Amino acid sequence: MDEEQAVRMLESLKNKEVEEIFVSKQDFMEFREFLVKRDDFKHFRGIAQRGGDVIFRYMDEARS
């Protein structure tokens, strides 16, 4: 996964174009690098799935 693809996915989630995004176990560490650099990082909630995949959702209120 490259930065452009990760940013595009995160922006579409933030703008509510999609309800959730799926990140595979293989792409997670690369994806996370781009996620944690964002100012709105705490608005994203990752929900771990069996096998190591993660589903991300965007919350209107930041987590603590």
N, C-alpha and C positions, 0 to 999 in steps of 0.2 A: 504494500500500500504506500503510495507516495503522498506528499504533503497536500497537493492540490485535491486529490480525491478525498482525503480525510477532512479538509476544510470544507469542501463542498457538502459532504455528509453532515457535518456539524451545523453548518449554516442552514441547511434545509430542515434540520430538526429544530433549531432555534426559531426559525421563521414559521414553524408549524405547517410546513409543506408536507411533512411526514410525521406520523405519531411516534415512531421509534425507528432506530437503526440497529442492524445486526452486525457485530464484529466477530469474526472467527478467532479462534484460539491462536492461529498462526499469525494473524495481523494485529493482535491486541497490543503488543509492546510498542510497535511502530505507531499505531493509532494513538496510544496513550501519550507518547512524546508530544504530539500536536495538541492533544486535549488539555494537558496540564499547563500549557503556555497561554491559554486563553484567559482573559479577564473574567469571563463568566463561567469558569471551570466548575464552580460549586453549584451551578444550576443543572448540571448533567448528572443523572443517576444511572449507574451501571448495575444491571441485574444479571448476576452470574447464572449461567445455564450448566446443566450437566455436560461434562466433557470439556469445559473450559471456554466455551463461547460466551459472549456477553451481549445483552440487549441494552441499549441506552435510550433513555427518555429525557426530555427537557422539562424542568420544573419552573414554574413562574417565580417561586420563592427559593432563594438559595438555601442549601443545607448548611447546618452549622459546623 
